[in-house]
Structure formats: structure tokens, C-alpha cells
Amino acid sequence: MQLRIARTLRWGVGIACALAAVGGCIYLVQHGAEPMKDYSHFSYGALPEGFENYTTLRGILRGVSGFTAYGWIQLGVLALLLTPVLRVLLSLVDFLRQRDWLYAAITAAVLAVIILNSVAP
């Protein structure tokens, strides 16, 4: 099971990097010839136009289906965030199969905290 968890982490990070790289390539193709923006001054608190397109799951999936760079990059970030969650889930399954109830309960509590913090407003 430890090998399966290690492979899951490697594959998760690899897939996340590949998705983000696809988004980076799309961005370079679409915007590579544009002049560099002036990043010497930032306006904090100002949300960019269309920010909901890459901050919600629906917006990310719409961006991926529309083949936008932001959508693909954000999908890579989402895959990277879900990788350790999948690791905790696999650990829970392993502890349950081993009938190690104490560690299964602790892992289930950790998974519940992760899920509750992810869906809470």
C-alpha cells in the first residue's frame, strides 16, 4: 500500500504539472508576442475582470472546455491540491483493511477536516 500511495503522489504531481504546462503553452501561443505588462505597481484588493472564470469549479471546467490558458493552469492547481487528499483517502482505506481502528479514526477525522474546510464558505 505504501508503494501505491507513493505512486499516487508521483502521478498526481506529474499530472498537475502536465496540465499546468499545457496551460502555459496555450498562454504563450495566445499572448507570447504581447509586450510585458508593467508590474512595478500593484493594486491590492482589485479583482481582475472575469475572476470567477478561474476561481470556481464551474469556471475552471468552462475554461478547460474553451481551451483557455487560465482554465488549464487552474485545473493543474486543482489536481495538485487534490493529490494529498487522495493520499489521505488511500491511507484510510489501508488502515481499514488492516483493521487498525485508531489510525483509521484519526485519518477519517483528518479527511473530514480537509473536506469541511474545502466546502465551507
Order of alpha helices (4+ residues) and beta strands (2+ residues): alpha-alpha-alpha-alpha
